[in-house]
Amino acid sequence: MFEQGFLHTNAPLYMDVVTIYFAILPFLMVTGIAAAIKKRFELHYRIQLSTFLFTLVMVVVFEIGVRVSGGIGAFMENARINETFMFGFLLVHILIALVSVVAWSILIYSGVKEYKLKREPFVKSHKKLGMWVYGGMSITSFMGVMIYYFLFMY
C-alpha cells in the first residue's frame, strides 16, 4: 500500500488508487443520475448508495495513508509548489469536500425516507440538492486530482 504507485510518480500506491477513483467519481455519479432520469429509482438508489459508501472507504484509505506517511507536510517537502498556495488550495478543497459529503449524506437519507420508506416519488428539492451535490463532488474530485498533480507531477 505504501510502495511506489503505478502512475510513474513518487506517490505511494494508495495515493494513485485514491486519485484514480476520484478522477472517475463524477462519471460514477452520472450513471446513478441517468438511472433516475430513466425513472429506474431502485437502480438509482443502489448506484448512489454504493458510490457514496465506496467514496467514504476511499476517504478513510486516503486519511490513514497520509497520516502513516507523515502527513501532507511530508509530501510537500519534495514538491515544487508554493506552500502558501498549496495550503490555501487544500483548505478550499477540504471545505468544499466537507459540505458536499454532508449534503450527499442528507440527500441519501432524505431519498431513502421519501422513496424507500414511503414509496413516493422524489420531491423537486431532492433533484435540486442532487445537482448541488454532483457539482460539489465534481469540484472536489477535480481539486483532488490537481493536488496529486501539484505534489507529485508539477
RODO-2510 file (C-alpha; in nm, 4 decimals, decimal comma):
residues 154
     n   res          X          Y          Z
     1     m     0,0000     0,0000     0,0000
     2     f     0,2894     0,2356     0,0715
     3     e     0,5150     0,1172    -0,2096
     4     q     0,5513     0,3332    -0,5172
     5     g     0,2330     0,3550    -0,7202
     6     f     0,1603     0,2661    -1,0803
     7     l     0,1301     0,6195    -1,2222
     8     h     0,5092     0,6554    -1,2532
     9     t     0,5409     0,9304    -0,9923
    10     n     0,6842     0,9308    -0,6411
    11     a     0,3361     0,8899    -0,4957
    12     p     0,2595     0,5810    -0,2892
    13     l     0,0244     0,3171    -0,4287
    14     y    -0,2703     0,4182    -0,2092
    15     m    -0,2450     0,7754    -0,3402
    16     d    -0,2556     0,6549    -0,7014
    17     v    -0,5599     0,4361    -0,6305
    18     v    -0,7472     0,7111    -0,4472
    19     t    -0,6635     0,9682    -0,7158
    20     i    -0,7866     0,7422    -0,9964
    21     y    -1,1053     0,6730    -0,8017
    22     f    -1,1781     1,0412    -0,7514
    23     a    -1,0993     1,1127    -1,1166
    24     i    -1,3786     0,8736    -1,2189
    25     l    -1,6195     0,9593    -0,9334
    26     p    -1,8195     1,2199    -1,1317
    27     f    -1,8752     0,9606    -1,4049
    28     l    -1,9918     0,7034    -1,1494
    29     m    -2,2354     0,9577    -1,0095
    30     v    -2,3652     1,0290    -1,3610
    31     t    -2,4582     0,6607    -1,4030
    32     g    -2,6794     0,6878    -1,0963
    33     i    -2,8271     1,0149    -1,2163
    34     a    -2,9003     0,8590    -1,5558
    35     a    -3,0926     0,5805    -1,3832
    36     a    -3,3092     0,8390    -1,2057
    37     i    -3,3730     1,0236    -1,5323
    38     k    -3,4925     0,6922    -1,6799
    39     k    -3,7233     0,6516    -1,3762
    40     r    -3,5275     0,3472    -1,2591
    41     f    -3,5308     0,4669    -0,8988
    42     e    -3,4252     0,1388    -0,7371
    43     l    -3,1143     0,1286    -0,9574
    44     h    -3,0525     0,4980    -0,8897
    45     y    -3,0704     0,4290    -0,5160
    46     r    -2,8321     0,1317    -0,5343
    47     i    -2,5745     0,3088    -0,7516
    48     q    -2,5753     0,6287    -0,5465
    49     l    -2,5602     0,4470    -0,2117
    50     s    -2,2807     0,2169    -0,3324
    51     t    -2,0880     0,5096    -0,4766
    52     f    -2,1327     0,7080    -0,1547
    53     l    -2,0165     0,4200     0,0662
    54     f    -1,7182     0,3398    -0,1563
    55     t    -1,6265     0,7085    -0,1586
    56     l    -1,6210     0,7035     0,2223
    57     v    -1,3933     0,3968     0,2114
    58     m    -1,1575     0,5795    -0,0264
    59     v    -1,1505     0,8823     0,2055
    60     v    -1,0616     0,6570     0,5009
    61     v    -0,7859     0,4847     0,2987
    62     f    -0,6525     0,8275     0,1987
    63     e    -0,6630     0,9700     0,5518
    64     i    -0,4938     0,6678     0,7088
    65     g    -0,2337     0,6601     0,4327
    66     v    -0,1499     1,0291     0,4670
    67     r    -0,1201     1,0008     0,8465
    68     v     0,1036     0,6931     0,8285
    69     s     0,3141     0,8580     0,5545
    70     g     0,3910     1,1540     0,7798
    71     g     0,1139     1,3951     0,6851
    72     i     0,0754     1,6337     0,3962
    73     g     0,3950     1,8103     0,5036
    74     a     0,5970     1,5003     0,4137
    75     f     0,4671     1,5196     0,0576
    76     m     0,5219     1,8946     0,0453
    77     e     0,8952     1,8506     0,1141
    78     n     0,9581     1,7130    -0,2348
    79     a     0,7014     1,9251    -0,4178
    80     r     0,7974     2,2347    -0,6134
    81     i     0,4673     2,4123    -0,5448
    82     n     0,4451     2,7222    -0,3266
    83     e     0,3459     2,6117     0,0266
    84     t     0,1149     2,9073     0,0889
    85     f    -0,0721     2,8410    -0,2345
    86     m    -0,0873     2,4679    -0,1615
    87     f    -0,2271     2,5069     0,1889
    88     g    -0,4846     2,7592     0,0653
    89     f    -0,5846     2,5242    -0,2162
    90     l    -0,6081     2,2369     0,0340
    91     l    -0,8252     2,4436     0,2667
    92     v    -1,0717     2,5286    -0,0108
    93     h    -1,0688     2,1642    -0,1251
    94     i    -1,1424     2,0356     0,2251
    95     l    -1,4229     2,2877     0,2826
    96     i    -1,5952     2,2023    -0,0459
    97     a    -1,5475     1,8303     0,0234
    98     l    -1,6956     1,8520     0,3735
    99     v    -2,0001     2,0484     0,2619
   100     s    -2,0509     1,8159    -0,0357
   101     v    -2,0246     1,4948     0,1668
   102     v    -2,2597     1,6256     0,4362
   103     a    -2,5068     1,7330     0,1666
   104     w    -2,4697     1,3925    -0,0030
   105     s    -2,5459     1,2233     0,3303
   106     i    -2,8584     1,4359     0,3709
   107     l    -2,9574     1,3613     0,0121
   108     i    -2,9277     0,9863     0,0639
   109     y    -3,1140     0,9979     0,3942
   110     s    -3,3950     1,2095     0,2507
   111     g    -3,4080     0,9908    -0,0594
   112     v    -3,4465     0,6770     0,1488
   113     k    -3,7076     0,8461     0,3636
   114     e    -3,9031     0,9754     0,0634
   115     y    -3,8809     0,6733    -0,1629
   116     k    -3,7756     0,3558     0,0150
   117     l    -3,9863     0,4039     0,3254
   118     k    -4,2893     0,5844     0,1783
   119     r    -4,2669     0,4550    -0,1799
   120     e    -4,3411     0,8043    -0,3067
   121     p    -4,1718     0,9809    -0,5976
   122     f    -3,8879     1,2167    -0,5192
   123     v    -3,9677     1,5768    -0,4472
   124     k    -3,8116     1,8554    -0,6540
   125     s    -3,5829     1,9522    -0,3665
   126     h    -3,4135     1,6110    -0,3999
   127     k    -3,3254     1,6812    -0,7611
   128     k    -3,2038     2,0323    -0,6806
   129     l    -2,9859     1,9163    -0,3895
   130     g    -2,8622     1,6303    -0,6086
   131     m    -2,7380     1,8795    -0,8674
   132     w    -2,5542     2,0743    -0,5954
   133     v    -2,4006     1,7544    -0,4568
   134     y    -2,2914     1,6450    -0,8028
   135     g    -2,1321     1,9847    -0,8648
   136     g    -1,9615     1,9887    -0,5262
   137     m    -1,8270     1,6357    -0,5600
   138     s    -1,7086     1,7065    -0,9148
   139     i    -1,5203     2,0153    -0,7957
   140     t    -1,3810     1,8169    -0,5017
   141     s    -1,2677     1,5387    -0,7360
   142     f    -1,1051     1,7816    -0,9785
   143     m    -0,9262     1,9618    -0,6968
   144     g    -0,8079     1,6288    -0,5537
   145     v    -0,6570     1,5327    -0,8881
   146     m    -0,4930     1,8760    -0,9050
   147     i    -0,3457     1,8271    -0,5570
   148     y    -0,1942     1,4996    -0,6765
   149     y    -0,0535     1,6863    -0,9773
   150     f     0,0905     1,9644    -0,7607
   151     l     0,2518     1,7232    -0,5165
   152     f     0,3830     1,4533    -0,7472
   153     m     0,3956     1,5747    -1,1070
   154     y     0,4500     1,9511    -1,1091
***
